[in-house]
Amino acid sequence: MQAFVESGRFADLVIVLVLLEVLALWLVPRLVPSLRSAAPFLRQVWPSLVSGLCLVVALRFALTGAGWQPITLAMLAAFVIHIIDLARRWSAR
């Protein structure tokens, strides 16, 4: 298990799972009309998903020995998208 995590494969798995979540959030309301009103719409949750993806990408960079620049860039992207999410939620109230 340690080798799986340290190789960055664990982060790859998390990235795939988040992308599958995006696909499900897009696809399920279109295929099951009764879930349209109950399912969170992708446009409402995209900042959280993208911010989380950026954090996992930063983790992958760190685990695989990338330099500080790509790690910092991924963390900065996560921060900016998080601020966008907070601003959207704040203005919606």
PDB file of N, CA, C and O in Angstrom:
ATOM      1  N   MET A   1       0.828  -1.194   0.000  1.00  0.00           N
ATOM      2  CA  MET A   1       0.000   0.000   0.000  1.00  0.00           C
ATOM      3  C   MET A   1       0.872   1.258   0.000  1.00  0.00           C
ATOM      4  O   MET A   1       0.550   2.249  -0.655  1.00  0.00           O
ATOM      5  N   GLN A   2       1.977   1.205   0.741  1.00  0.00           N
ATOM      6  CA  GLN A   2       2.868   2.360   0.805  1.00  0.00           C
ATOM      7  C   GLN A   2       3.397   2.720  -0.581  1.00  0.00           C
ATOM      8  O   GLN A   2       3.442   3.894  -0.947  1.00  0.00           O
ATOM      9  N   ALA A   3       3.794   1.720  -1.343  1.00  0.00           N
ATOM     10  CA  ALA A   3       4.307   1.968  -2.688  1.00  0.00           C
ATOM     11  C   ALA A   3       3.213   2.548  -3.587  1.00  0.00           C
ATOM     12  O   ALA A   3       3.485   3.404  -4.429  1.00  0.00           O
ATOM     13  N   PHE A   4       1.985   2.082  -3.407  1.00  0.00           N
ATOM     14  CA  PHE A   4       0.854   2.571  -4.192  1.00  0.00           C
ATOM     15  C   PHE A   4       0.638   4.063  -3.952  1.00  0.00           C
ATOM     16  O   PHE A   4       0.399   4.820  -4.892  1.00  0.00           O
ATOM     17  N   VAL A   5       0.722   4.476  -2.699  1.00  0.00           N
ATOM     18  CA  VAL A   5       0.522   5.890  -2.355  1.00  0.00           C
ATOM     19  C   VAL A   5       1.712   6.719  -2.815  1.00  0.00           C
ATOM     20  O   VAL A   5       1.538   7.756  -3.455  1.00  0.00           O
ATOM     21  N   GLU A   6       2.920   6.267  -2.493  1.00  0.00           N
ATOM     22  CA  GLU A   6       4.122   7.035  -2.801  1.00  0.00           C
ATOM     23  C   GLU A   6       4.390   7.173  -4.298  1.00  0.00           C
ATOM     24  O   GLU A   6       5.059   8.115  -4.722  1.00  0.00           O
ATOM     25  N   SER A   7       3.878   6.254  -5.091  1.00  0.00           N
ATOM     26  CA  SER A   7       4.085   6.328  -6.540  1.00  0.00           C
ATOM     27  C   SER A   7       3.190   7.364  -7.209  1.00  0.00           C
ATOM     28  O   SER A   7       3.400   7.714  -8.371  1.00  0.00           O
ATOM     29  N   GLY A   8       2.205   7.847  -6.486  1.00  0.00           N
ATOM     30  CA  GLY A   8       1.253   8.795  -7.074  1.00  0.00           C
ATOM     31  C   GLY A   8       0.029   8.112  -7.649  1.00  0.00           C
ATOM     32  O   GLY A   8      -0.902   8.785  -8.092  1.00  0.00           O
ATOM     33  N   ARG A   9       0.013   6.789  -7.651  1.00  0.00           N
ATOM     34  CA  ARG A   9      -1.142   6.052  -8.197  1.00  0.00           C
ATOM     35  C   ARG A   9      -2.410   6.295  -7.383  1.00  0.00           C
ATOM     36  O   ARG A   9      -3.515   6.321  -7.925  1.00  0.00           O
ATOM     37  N   PHE A  10      -2.235   6.473  -6.077  1.00  0.00           N
ATOM     38  CA  PHE A  10      -3.395   6.772  -5.228  1.00  0.00           C
ATOM     39  C   PHE A  10      -4.037   8.081  -5.665  1.00  0.00           C
ATOM     40  O   PHE A  10      -5.260   8.170  -5.778  1.00  0.00           O
ATOM     41  N   ALA A  11      -3.215   9.096  -5.911  1.00  0.00           N
ATOM     42  CA  ALA A  11      -3.740  10.382  -6.380  1.00  0.00           C
ATOM     43  C   ALA A  11      -4.413  10.211  -7.741  1.00  0.00           C
ATOM     44  O   ALA A  11      -5.450  10.819  -8.003  1.00  0.00           O
ATOM     45  N   ASP A  12      -3.825   9.386  -8.602  1.00  0.00           N
ATOM     46  CA  ASP A  12      -4.450   9.112  -9.901  1.00  0.00           C
ATOM     47  C   ASP A  12      -5.835   8.502  -9.725  1.00  0.00           C
ATOM     48  O   ASP A  12      -6.776   8.864 -10.432  1.00  0.00           O
ATOM     49  N   LEU A  13      -5.954   7.576  -8.778  1.00  0.00           N
ATOM     50  CA  LEU A  13      -7.238   6.936  -8.505  1.00  0.00           C
ATOM     51  C   LEU A  13      -8.261   7.962  -8.025  1.00  0.00           C
ATOM     52  O   LEU A  13      -9.415   7.937  -8.454  1.00  0.00           O
ATOM     53  N   VAL A  14      -7.848   8.855  -7.145  1.00  0.00           N
ATOM     54  CA  VAL A  14      -8.760   9.887  -6.649  1.00  0.00           C
ATOM     55  C   VAL A  14      -9.198  10.806  -7.791  1.00  0.00           C
ATOM     56  O   VAL A  14     -10.367  11.185  -7.867  1.00  0.00           O
ATOM     57  N   ILE A  15      -8.270  11.165  -8.675  1.00  0.00           N
ATOM     58  CA  ILE A  15      -8.607  12.006  -9.830  1.00  0.00           C
ATOM     59  C   ILE A  15      -9.645  11.314 -10.708  1.00  0.00           C
ATOM     60  O   ILE A  15     -10.610  11.944 -11.140  1.00  0.00           O
ATOM     61  N   VAL A  16      -9.454  10.028 -10.974  1.00  0.00           N
ATOM     62  CA  VAL A  16     -10.422   9.277 -11.782  1.00  0.00           C
ATOM     63  C   VAL A  16     -11.785   9.239 -11.092  1.00  0.00           C
ATOM     64  O   VAL A  16     -12.816   9.399 -11.746  1.00  0.00           O
ATOM     65  N   LEU A  17     -11.796   9.029  -9.787  1.00  0.00           N
ATOM     66  CA  LEU A  17     -13.068   8.987  -9.058  1.00  0.00           C
ATOM     67  C   LEU A  17     -13.792  10.333  -9.101  1.00  0.00           C
ATOM     68  O   LEU A  17     -15.015  10.370  -9.236  1.00  0.00           O
ATOM     69  N   VAL A  18     -13.060  11.421  -8.991  1.00  0.00           N
ATOM     70  CA  VAL A  18     -13.697  12.745  -9.067  1.00  0.00           C
ATOM     71  C   VAL A  18     -14.244  12.979 -10.476  1.00  0.00           C
ATOM     72  O   VAL A  18     -15.335  13.526 -10.636  1.00  0.00           O
ATOM     73  N   LEU A  19     -13.499  12.571 -11.484  1.00  0.00           N
ATOM     74  CA  LEU A  19     -13.997  12.719 -12.861  1.00  0.00           C
ATOM     75  C   LEU A  19     -15.237  11.862 -13.099  1.00  0.00           C
ATOM     76  O   LEU A  19     -16.141  12.270 -13.829  1.00  0.00           O
ATOM     77  N   LEU A  20     -15.286  10.683 -12.492  1.00  0.00           N
ATOM     78  CA  LEU A  20     -16.502   9.862 -12.576  1.00  0.00           C
ATOM     79  C   LEU A  20     -17.671  10.541 -11.854  1.00  0.00           C
ATOM     80  O   LEU A  20     -18.817  10.452 -12.295  1.00  0.00           O
ATOM     81  N   GLU A  21     -17.374  11.210 -10.759  1.00  0.00           N
ATOM     82  CA  GLU A  21     -18.411  11.965 -10.048  1.00  0.00           C
ATOM     83  C   GLU A  21     -18.965  13.085 -10.933  1.00  0.00           C
ATOM     84  O   GLU A  21     -20.176  13.300 -10.983  1.00  0.00           O
ATOM     85  N   VAL A  22     -18.081  13.790 -11.623  1.00  0.00           N
ATOM     86  CA  VAL A  22     -18.514  14.844 -12.544  1.00  0.00           C
ATOM     87  C   VAL A  22     -19.409  14.248 -13.627  1.00  0.00           C
ATOM     88  O   VAL A  22     -20.459  14.806 -13.947  1.00  0.00           O
ATOM     89  N   LEU A  23     -18.995  13.119 -14.187  1.00  0.00           N
ATOM     90  CA  LEU A  23     -19.799  12.459 -15.212  1.00  0.00           C
ATOM     91  C   LEU A  23     -21.168  12.064 -14.661  1.00  0.00           C
ATOM     92  O   LEU A  23     -22.184  12.245 -15.332  1.00  0.00           O
ATOM     93  N   ALA A  24     -21.197  11.528 -13.447  1.00  0.00           N
ATOM     94  CA  ALA A  24     -22.475  11.124 -12.841  1.00  0.00           C
ATOM     95  C   ALA A  24     -23.370  12.334 -12.590  1.00  0.00           C
ATOM     96  O   ALA A  24     -24.574  12.280 -12.837  1.00  0.00           O
ATOM     97  N   LEU A  25     -22.780  13.430 -12.099  1.00  0.00           N
ATOM     98  CA  LEU A  25     -23.583  14.631 -11.847  1.00  0.00           C
ATOM     99  C   LEU A  25     -24.129  15.228 -13.132  1.00  0.00           C
ATOM    100  O   LEU A  25     -25.172  15.881 -13.125  1.00  0.00           O
ATOM    101  N   TRP A  26     -23.438  15.009 -14.212  1.00  0.00           N
ATOM    102  CA  TRP A  26     -23.918  15.505 -15.504  1.00  0.00           C
ATOM    103  C   TRP A  26     -24.934  14.548 -16.118  1.00  0.00           C
ATOM    104  O   TRP A  26     -25.928  14.978 -16.704  1.00  0.00           O
ATOM    105  N   LEU A  27     -24.676  13.238 -15.979  1.00  0.00           N
ATOM    106  CA  LEU A  27     -25.456  12.241 -16.696  1.00  0.00           C
ATOM    107  C   LEU A  27     -26.750  11.827 -15.983  1.00  0.00           C
ATOM    108  O   LEU A  27     -27.795  11.709 -16.624  1.00  0.00           O
ATOM    109  N   VAL A  28     -26.690  11.609 -14.685  1.00  0.00           N
ATOM    110  CA  VAL A  28     -27.845  11.067 -13.949  1.00  0.00           C
ATOM    111  C   VAL A  28     -29.091  11.935 -14.094  1.00  0.00           C
ATOM    112  O   VAL A  28     -30.159  11.396 -14.385  1.00  0.00           O
ATOM    113  N   PRO A  29     -29.010  13.252 -13.907  1.00  0.00           N
ATOM    114  CA  PRO A  29     -30.240  14.040 -14.063  1.00  0.00           C
ATOM    115  C   PRO A  29     -30.823  13.978 -15.477  1.00  0.00           C
ATOM    116  O   PRO A  29     -32.024  14.184 -15.656  1.00  0.00           O
ATOM    117  N   ARG A  30     -30.005  13.702 -16.463  1.00  0.00           N
ATOM    118  CA  ARG A  30     -30.500  13.591 -17.837  1.00  0.00           C
ATOM    119  C   ARG A  30     -31.150  12.237 -18.103  1.00  0.00           C
ATOM    120  O   ARG A  30     -32.062  12.128 -18.922  1.00  0.00           O
ATOM    121  N   LEU A  31     -30.676  11.212 -17.408  1.00  0.00           N
ATOM    122  CA  LEU A  31     -31.202   9.863 -17.633  1.00  0.00           C
ATOM    123  C   LEU A  31     -32.375   9.518 -16.724  1.00  0.00           C
ATOM    124  O   LEU A  31     -33.226   8.708 -17.090  1.00  0.00           O
ATOM    125  N   VAL A  32     -32.424  10.126 -15.546  1.00  0.00           N
ATOM    126  CA  VAL A  32     -33.487   9.823 -14.575  1.00  0.00           C
ATOM    127  C   VAL A  32     -34.229  11.121 -14.270  1.00  0.00           C
ATOM    128  O   VAL A  32     -33.834  11.870 -13.376  1.00  0.00           O
ATOM    129  N   PRO A  33     -35.303  11.388 -15.011  1.00  0.00           N
ATOM    130  CA  PRO A  33     -36.023  12.656 -14.835  1.00  0.00           C
ATOM    131  C   PRO A  33     -36.511  12.902 -13.407  1.00  0.00           C
ATOM    132  O   PRO A  33     -36.593  14.053 -12.979  1.00  0.00           O
ATOM    133  N   SER A  34     -36.831  11.856 -12.674  1.00  0.00           N
ATOM    134  CA  SER A  34     -37.325  12.050 -11.308  1.00  0.00           C
ATOM    135  C   SER A  34     -36.240  12.582 -10.372  1.00  0.00           C
ATOM    136  O   SER A  34     -36.556  13.094  -9.298  1.00  0.00           O
ATOM    137  N   LEU A  35     -34.970  12.471 -10.759  1.00  0.00           N
ATOM    138  CA  LEU A  35     -33.870  12.965  -9.928  1.00  0.00           C
ATOM    139  C   LEU A  35     -33.423  14.372 -10.303  1.00  0.00           C
ATOM    140  O   LEU A  35     -32.525  14.924  -9.667  1.00  0.00           O
ATOM    141  N   ARG A  36     -34.031  14.952 -11.317  1.00  0.00           N
ATOM    142  CA  ARG A  36     -33.598  16.282 -11.766  1.00  0.00           C
ATOM    143  C   ARG A  36     -33.662  17.325 -10.670  1.00  0.00           C
ATOM    144  O   ARG A  36     -32.747  18.136 -10.530  1.00  0.00           O
ATOM    145  N   SER A  37     -34.722  17.313  -9.896  1.00  0.00           N
ATOM    146  CA  SER A  37     -34.862  18.341  -8.871  1.00  0.00           C
ATOM    147  C   SER A  37     -34.032  18.030  -7.626  1.00  0.00           C
ATOM    148  O   SER A  37     -33.684  18.948  -6.884  1.00  0.00           O
ATOM    149  N   ALA A  38     -33.711  16.772  -7.383  1.00  0.00           N
ATOM    150  CA  ALA A  38     -32.987  16.393  -6.171  1.00  0.00           C
ATOM    151  C   ALA A  38     -31.474  16.410  -6.360  1.00  0.00           C
ATOM    152  O   ALA A  38     -30.738  16.658  -5.405  1.00  0.00           O
ATOM    153  N   ALA A  39     -31.007  16.154  -7.561  1.00  0.00           N
ATOM    154  CA  ALA A  39     -29.564  16.055  -7.811  1.00  0.00           C
ATOM    155  C   ALA A  39     -28.921  17.432  -7.811  1.00  0.00           C
ATOM    156  O   ALA A  39     -29.498  18.384  -8.336  1.00  0.00           O
ATOM    157  N   PRO A  40     -27.734  17.549  -7.228  1.00  0.00           N
ATOM    158  CA  PRO A  40     -27.033  18.834  -7.311  1.00  0.00           C
ATOM    159  C   PRO A  40     -26.609  19.079  -8.753  1.00  0.00           C
ATOM    160  O   PRO A  40     -26.107  18.178  -9.426  1.00  0.00           O
ATOM    161  N   PHE A  41     -26.811  20.283  -9.208  1.00  0.00           N
ATOM    162  CA  PHE A  41     -26.448  20.584 -10.573  1.00  0.00           C
ATOM    163  C   PHE A  41     -24.955  20.834 -10.649  1.00  0.00           C
ATOM    164  O   PHE A  41     -24.362  21.417  -9.742  1.00  0.00           O
ATOM    165  N   LEU A  42     -24.367  20.394 -11.719  1.00  0.00           N
ATOM    166  CA  LEU A  42     -22.924  20.504 -11.898  1.00  0.00           C
ATOM    167  C   LEU A  42     -22.463  21.951 -11.798  1.00  0.00           C
ATOM    168  O   LEU A  42     -21.388  22.223 -11.261  1.00  0.00           O
ATOM    169  N   ARG A  43     -23.257  22.876 -12.304  1.00  0.00           N
ATOM    170  CA  ARG A  43     -22.849  24.284 -12.258  1.00  0.00           C
ATOM    171  C   ARG A  43     -22.803  24.822 -10.826  1.00  0.00           C
ATOM    172  O   ARG A  43     -22.138  25.824 -10.564  1.00  0.00           O
ATOM    173  N   GLN A  44     -23.501  24.168  -9.904  1.00  0.00           N
ATOM    174  CA  GLN A  44     -23.485  24.596  -8.506  1.00  0.00           C
ATOM    175  C   GLN A  44     -22.269  24.060  -7.755  1.00  0.00           C
ATOM    176  O   GLN A  44     -21.796  24.694  -6.812  1.00  0.00           O
ATOM    177  N   VAL A  45     -21.768  22.917  -8.156  1.00  0.00           N
ATOM    178  CA  VAL A  45     -20.687  22.278  -7.394  1.00  0.00           C
ATOM    179  C   VAL A  45     -19.351  22.272  -8.119  1.00  0.00           C
ATOM    180  O   VAL A  45     -18.363  21.780  -7.575  1.00  0.00           O
ATOM    181  N   TRP A  46     -19.298  22.807  -9.334  1.00  0.00           N
ATOM    182  CA  TRP A  46     -18.041  22.733 -10.092  1.00  0.00           C
ATOM    183  C   TRP A  46     -16.870  23.378  -9.371  1.00  0.00           C
ATOM    184  O   TRP A  46     -15.773  22.824  -9.436  1.00  0.00           O
ATOM    185  N   PRO A  47     -17.024  24.522  -8.681  1.00  0.00           N
ATOM    186  CA  PRO A  47     -15.839  25.087  -8.028  1.00  0.00           C
ATOM    187  C   PRO A  47     -15.258  24.160  -6.959  1.00  0.00           C
ATOM    188  O   PRO A  47     -14.039  24.042  -6.839  1.00  0.00           O
ATOM    189  N   SER A  48     -16.107  23.512  -6.196  1.00  0.00           N
ATOM    190  CA  SER A  48     -15.618  22.585  -5.175  1.00  0.00           C
ATOM    191  C   SER A  48     -14.891  21.407  -5.813  1.00  0.00           C
ATOM    192  O   SER A  48     -13.837  20.986  -5.337  1.00  0.00           O
ATOM    193  N   LEU A  49     -15.458  20.882  -6.887  1.00  0.00           N
ATOM    194  CA  LEU A  49     -14.836  19.749  -7.565  1.00  0.00           C
ATOM    195  C   LEU A  49     -13.487  20.124  -8.176  1.00  0.00           C
ATOM    196  O   LEU A  49     -12.515  19.380  -8.041  1.00  0.00           O
ATOM    197  N   VAL A  50     -13.426  21.265  -8.841  1.00  0.00           N
ATOM    198  CA  VAL A  50     -12.182  21.678  -9.488  1.00  0.00           C
ATOM    199  C   VAL A  50     -11.128  22.047  -8.443  1.00  0.00           C
ATOM    200  O   VAL A  50      -9.952  21.723  -8.610  1.00  0.00           O
ATOM    201  N   SER A  51     -11.533  22.708  -7.388  1.00  0.00           N
ATOM    202  CA  SER A  51     -10.594  23.044  -6.322  1.00  0.00           C
ATOM    203  C   SER A  51     -10.022  21.771  -5.697  1.00  0.00           C
ATOM    204  O   SER A  51      -8.817  21.677  -5.462  1.00  0.00           O
ATOM    205  N   GLY A  52     -10.871  20.817  -5.438  1.00  0.00           N
ATOM    206  CA  GLY A  52     -10.408  19.541  -4.894  1.00  0.00           C
ATOM    207  C   GLY A  52      -9.474  18.816  -5.849  1.00  0.00           C
ATOM    208  O   GLY A  52      -8.475  18.233  -5.428  1.00  0.00           O
ATOM    209  N   LEU A  53      -9.801  18.853  -7.137  1.00  0.00           N
ATOM    210  CA  LEU A  53      -8.915  18.241  -8.133  1.00  0.00           C
ATOM    211  C   LEU A  53      -7.547  18.900  -8.120  1.00  0.00           C
ATOM    212  O   LEU A  53      -6.525  18.219  -8.204  1.00  0.00           O
ATOM    213  N   CYS A  54      -7.523  20.207  -8.015  1.00  0.00           N
ATOM    214  CA  CYS A  54      -6.235  20.913  -7.971  1.00  0.00           C
ATOM    215  C   CYS A  54      -5.411  20.487  -6.764  1.00  0.00           C
ATOM    216  O   CYS A  54      -4.192  20.343  -6.864  1.00  0.00           O
ATOM    217  N   LEU A  55      -6.063  20.286  -5.633  1.00  0.00           N
ATOM    218  CA  LEU A  55      -5.354  19.838  -4.441  1.00  0.00           C
ATOM    219  C   LEU A  55      -4.794  18.428  -4.621  1.00  0.00           C
ATOM    220  O   LEU A  55      -3.678  18.135  -4.190  1.00  0.00           O
ATOM    221  N   VAL A  56      -5.573  17.561  -5.258  1.00  0.00           N
ATOM    222  CA  VAL A  56      -5.090  16.198  -5.498  1.00  0.00           C
ATOM    223  C   VAL A  56      -3.938  16.208  -6.505  1.00  0.00           C
ATOM    224  O   VAL A  56      -2.991  15.433  -6.374  1.00  0.00           O
ATOM    225  N   VAL A  57      -4.017  17.072  -7.494  1.00  0.00           N
ATOM    226  CA  VAL A  57      -2.907  17.199  -8.450  1.00  0.00           C
ATOM    227  C   VAL A  57      -1.653  17.689  -7.718  1.00  0.00           C
ATOM    228  O   VAL A  57      -0.554  17.205  -7.988  1.00  0.00           O
ATOM    229  N   ALA A  58      -1.805  18.634  -6.805  1.00  0.00           N
ATOM    230  CA  ALA A  58      -0.661  19.104  -6.014  1.00  0.00           C
ATOM    231  C   ALA A  58      -0.083  17.957  -5.180  1.00  0.00           C
ATOM    232  O   ALA A  58       1.135  17.818  -5.067  1.00  0.00           O
ATOM    233  N   LEU A  59      -0.953  17.149  -4.606  1.00  0.00           N
ATOM    234  CA  LEU A  59      -0.498  15.983  -3.851  1.00  0.00           C
ATOM    235  C   LEU A  59       0.284  15.037  -4.744  1.00  0.00           C
ATOM    236  O   LEU A  59       1.337  14.532  -4.353  1.00  0.00           O
ATOM    237  N   ARG A  60      -0.229  14.796  -5.939  1.00  0.00           N
ATOM    238  CA  ARG A  60       0.461  13.900  -6.869  1.00  0.00           C
ATOM    239  C   ARG A  60       1.836  14.456  -7.222  1.00  0.00           C
ATOM    240  O   ARG A  60       2.823  13.720  -7.247  1.00  0.00           O
ATOM    241  N   PHE A  61       1.895  15.755  -7.494  1.00  0.00           N
ATOM    242  CA  PHE A  61       3.193  16.374  -7.780  1.00  0.00           C
ATOM    243  C   PHE A  61       4.156  16.170  -6.617  1.00  0.00           C
ATOM    244  O   PHE A  61       5.321  15.830  -6.824  1.00  0.00           O
ATOM    245  N   ALA A  62       3.673  16.377  -5.399  1.00  0.00           N
ATOM    246  CA  ALA A  62       4.535  16.247  -4.220  1.00  0.00           C
ATOM    247  C   ALA A  62       5.005  14.797  -4.041  1.00  0.00           C
ATOM    248  O   ALA A  62       6.169  14.549  -3.729  1.00  0.00           O
ATOM    249  N   LEU A  63       4.089  13.850  -4.244  1.00  0.00           N
ATOM    250  CA  LEU A  63       4.441  12.444  -4.063  1.00  0.00           C
ATOM    251  C   LEU A  63       5.429  11.941  -5.102  1.00  0.00           C
ATOM    252  O   LEU A  63       6.227  11.045  -4.826  1.00  0.00           O
ATOM    253  N   THR A  64       5.377  12.513  -6.289  1.00  0.00           N
ATOM    254  CA  THR A  64       6.226  12.013  -7.371  1.00  0.00           C
ATOM    255  C   THR A  64       7.495  12.832  -7.538  1.00  0.00           C
ATOM    256  O   THR A  64       8.235  12.637  -8.502  1.00  0.00           O
ATOM    257  N   GLY A  65       7.756  13.740  -6.616  1.00  0.00           N
ATOM    258  CA  GLY A  65       9.022  14.462  -6.627  1.00  0.00           C
ATOM    259  C   GLY A  65       9.109  15.617  -7.596  1.00  0.00           C
ATOM    260  O   GLY A  65      10.206  16.009  -7.994  1.00  0.00           O
ATOM    261  N   ALA A  66       7.982  16.164  -7.980  1.00  0.00           N
ATOM    262  CA  ALA A  66       8.011  17.338  -8.855  1.00  0.00           C
ATOM    263  C   ALA A  66       8.607  18.515  -8.084  1.00  0.00           C
ATOM    264  O   ALA A  66       8.638  18.508  -6.853  1.00  0.00           O
ATOM    265  N   GLY A  67       9.064  19.489  -8.792  1.00  0.00           N
ATOM    266  CA  GLY A  67       9.630  20.677  -8.147  1.00  0.00           C
ATOM    267  C   GLY A  67       8.565  21.489  -7.431  1.00  0.00           C
ATOM    268  O   GLY A  67       7.374  21.179  -7.481  1.00  0.00           O
ATOM    269  N   TRP A  68       9.022  22.526  -6.771  1.00  0.00           N
ATOM    270  CA  TRP A  68       8.093  23.349  -6.003  1.00  0.00           C
ATOM    271  C   TRP A  68       7.166  24.159  -6.897  1.00  0.00           C
ATOM    272  O   TRP A  68       6.073  24.529  -6.467  1.00  0.00           O
ATOM    273  N   GLN A  69       7.578  24.448  -8.147  1.00  0.00           N
ATOM    274  CA  GLN A  69       6.768  25.291  -9.023  1.00  0.00           C
ATOM    275  C   GLN A  69       5.419  24.650  -9.390  1.00  0.00           C
ATOM    276  O   GLN A  69       4.387  25.303  -9.232  1.00  0.00           O
ATOM    277  N   PRO A  70       5.388  23.395  -9.874  1.00  0.00           N
ATOM    278  CA  PRO A  70       4.072  22.826 -10.196  1.00  0.00           C
ATOM    279  C   PRO A  70       3.196  22.625  -8.956  1.00  0.00           C
ATOM    280  O   PRO A  70       1.975  22.763  -9.023  1.00  0.00           O
ATOM    281  N   ILE A  71       3.825  22.300  -7.834  1.00  0.00           N
ATOM    282  CA  ILE A  71       3.048  22.140  -6.596  1.00  0.00           C
ATOM    283  C   ILE A  71       2.405  23.472  -6.217  1.00  0.00           C
ATOM    284  O   ILE A  71       1.221  23.533  -5.886  1.00  0.00           O
ATOM    285  N   THR A  72       3.208  24.536  -6.270  1.00  0.00           N
ATOM    286  CA  THR A  72       2.711  25.866  -5.926  1.00  0.00           C
ATOM    287  C   THR A  72       1.615  26.307  -6.893  1.00  0.00           C
ATOM    288  O   THR A  72       0.609  26.879  -6.472  1.00  0.00           O
ATOM    289  N   LEU A  73       1.802  26.047  -8.171  1.00  0.00           N
ATOM    290  CA  LEU A  73       0.801  26.428  -9.173  1.00  0.00           C
ATOM    291  C   LEU A  73      -0.522  25.709  -8.930  1.00  0.00           C
ATOM    292  O   LEU A  73      -1.585  26.324  -9.007  1.00  0.00           O
ATOM    293  N   ALA A  74      -0.463  24.411  -8.636  1.00  0.00           N
ATOM    294  CA  ALA A  74      -1.691  23.658  -8.371  1.00  0.00           C
ATOM    295  C   ALA A  74      -2.369  24.153  -7.096  1.00  0.00           C
ATOM    296  O   ALA A  74      -3.594  24.264  -7.049  1.00  0.00           O
ATOM    297  N   MET A  75      -1.582  24.449  -6.063  1.00  0.00           N
ATOM    298  CA  MET A  75      -2.154  24.967  -4.817  1.00  0.00           C
ATOM    299  C   MET A  75      -2.761  26.352  -5.022  1.00  0.00           C
ATOM    300  O   MET A  75      -3.822  26.659  -4.476  1.00  0.00           O
ATOM    301  N   LEU A  76      -2.086  27.184  -5.809  1.00  0.00           N
ATOM    302  CA  LEU A  76      -2.608  28.518  -6.098  1.00  0.00           C
ATOM    303  C   LEU A  76      -3.918  28.433  -6.881  1.00  0.00           C
ATOM    304  O   LEU A  76      -4.856  29.183  -6.609  1.00  0.00           O
ATOM    305  N   ALA A  77      -3.982  27.525  -7.849  1.00  0.00           N
ATOM    306  CA  ALA A  77      -5.219  27.337  -8.609  1.00  0.00           C
ATOM    307  C   ALA A  77      -6.351  26.893  -7.683  1.00  0.00           C
ATOM    308  O   ALA A  77      -7.475  27.383  -7.800  1.00  0.00           O
ATOM    309  N   ALA A  78      -6.061  25.971  -6.766  1.00  0.00           N
ATOM    310  CA  ALA A  78      -7.078  25.522  -5.813  1.00  0.00           C
ATOM    311  C   ALA A  78      -7.571  26.686  -4.963  1.00  0.00           C
ATOM    312  O   ALA A  78      -8.770  26.809  -4.708  1.00  0.00           O
ATOM    313  N   PHE A  79      -6.651  27.539  -4.526  1.00  0.00           N
ATOM    314  CA  PHE A  79      -7.017  28.692  -3.702  1.00  0.00           C
ATOM    315  C   PHE A  79      -7.905  29.669  -4.471  1.00  0.00           C
ATOM    316  O   PHE A  79      -8.933  30.113  -3.959  1.00  0.00           O
ATOM    317  N   VAL A  80      -7.511  30.000  -5.691  1.00  0.00           N
ATOM    318  CA  VAL A  80      -8.288  30.952  -6.503  1.00  0.00           C
ATOM    319  C   VAL A  80      -9.698  30.421  -6.751  1.00  0.00           C
ATOM    320  O   VAL A  80     -10.673  31.159  -6.617  1.00  0.00           O
ATOM    321  N   ILE A  81      -9.805  29.155  -7.107  1.00  0.00           N
ATOM    322  CA  ILE A  81     -11.123  28.568  -7.374  1.00  0.00           C
ATOM    323  C   ILE A  81     -11.942  28.499  -6.087  1.00  0.00           C
ATOM    324  O   ILE A  81     -13.158  28.683  -6.119  1.00  0.00           O
ATOM    325  N   HIS A  82     -11.294  28.238  -4.967  1.00  0.00           N
ATOM    326  CA  HIS A  82     -11.987  28.229  -3.685  1.00  0.00           C
ATOM    327  C   HIS A  82     -12.555  29.620  -3.375  1.00  0.00           C
ATOM    328  O   HIS A  82     -13.687  29.737  -2.907  1.00  0.00           O
ATOM    329  N   ILE A  83     -11.778  30.663  -3.634  1.00  0.00           N
ATOM    330  CA  ILE A  83     -12.252  32.033  -3.412  1.00  0.00           C
ATOM    331  C   ILE A  83     -13.438  32.336  -4.331  1.00  0.00           C
ATOM    332  O   ILE A  83     -14.403  32.971  -3.907  1.00  0.00           O
ATOM    333  N   ILE A  84     -13.370  31.890  -5.574  1.00  0.00           N
ATOM    334  CA  ILE A  84     -14.505  32.051  -6.502  1.00  0.00           C
ATOM    335  C   ILE A  84     -15.744  31.371  -5.937  1.00  0.00           C
ATOM    336  O   ILE A  84     -16.840  31.931  -5.988  1.00  0.00           O
ATOM    337  N   ASP A  85     -15.577  30.169  -5.399  1.00  0.00           N
ATOM    338  CA  ASP A  85     -16.692  29.432  -4.814  1.00  0.00           C
ATOM    339  C   ASP A  85     -17.284  30.196  -3.629  1.00  0.00           C
ATOM    340  O   ASP A  85     -18.502  30.333  -3.519  1.00  0.00           O
ATOM    341  N   LEU A  86     -16.419  30.691  -2.747  1.00  0.00           N
ATOM    342  CA  LEU A  86     -16.912  31.457  -1.604  1.00  0.00           C
ATOM    343  C   LEU A  86     -17.647  32.720  -2.038  1.00  0.00           C
ATOM    344  O   LEU A  86     -18.683  33.063  -1.468  1.00  0.00           O
ATOM    345  N   ALA A  87     -17.114  33.413  -3.049  1.00  0.00           N
ATOM    346  CA  ALA A  87     -17.762  34.634  -3.538  1.00  0.00           C
ATOM    347  C   ALA A  87     -19.133  34.321  -4.130  1.00  0.00           C
ATOM    348  O   ALA A  87     -20.090  35.064  -3.914  1.00  0.00           O
ATOM    349  N   ARG A  88     -19.228  33.227  -4.872  1.00  0.00           N
ATOM    350  CA  ARG A  88     -20.518  32.831  -5.444  1.00  0.00           C
ATOM    351  C   ARG A  88     -21.526  32.504  -4.359  1.00  0.00           C
ATOM    352  O   ARG A  88     -22.687  32.904  -4.446  1.00  0.00           O
ATOM    353  N   ARG A  89     -21.089  31.776  -3.334  1.00  0.00           N
ATOM    354  CA  ARG A  89     -22.006  31.404  -2.250  1.00  0.00           C
ATOM    355  C   ARG A  89     -22.428  32.629  -1.450  1.00  0.00           C
ATOM    356  O   ARG A  89     -23.582  32.747  -1.038  1.00  0.00           O
ATOM    357  N   TRP A  90     -21.487  33.533  -1.237  1.00  0.00           N
ATOM    358  CA  TRP A  90     -21.770  34.735  -0.481  1.00  0.00           C
ATOM    359  C   TRP A  90     -22.774  35.632  -1.207  1.00  0.00           C
ATOM    360  O   TRP A  90     -23.695  36.174  -0.596  1.00  0.00           O
ATOM    361  N   SER A  91     -22.581  35.780  -2.523  1.00  0.00           N
ATOM    362  CA  SER A  91     -23.477  36.644  -3.305  1.00  0.00           C
ATOM    363  C   SER A  91     -24.852  36.009  -3.486  1.00  0.00           C
ATOM    364  O   SER A  91     -25.822  36.718  -3.752  1.00  0.00           O
ATOM    365  N   ALA A  92     -24.954  34.699  -3.347  1.00  0.00           N
ATOM    366  CA  ALA A  92     -26.243  34.026  -3.508  1.00  0.00           C
ATOM    367  C   ALA A  92     -27.152  34.237  -2.288  1.00  0.00           C
ATOM    368  O   ALA A  92     -28.363  34.025  -2.361  1.00  0.00           O
ATOM    369  N   ARG A  93     -26.561  34.649  -1.187  1.00  0.00           N
ATOM    370  CA  ARG A  93     -27.371  34.831   0.048  1.00  0.00           C
ATOM    371  C   ARG A  93     -28.001  36.166   0.055  1.00  0.00           C
ATOM    372  O   ARG A  93     -28.714  36.507   0.998  1.00  0.00           O
TER     373      ARG A  93
END
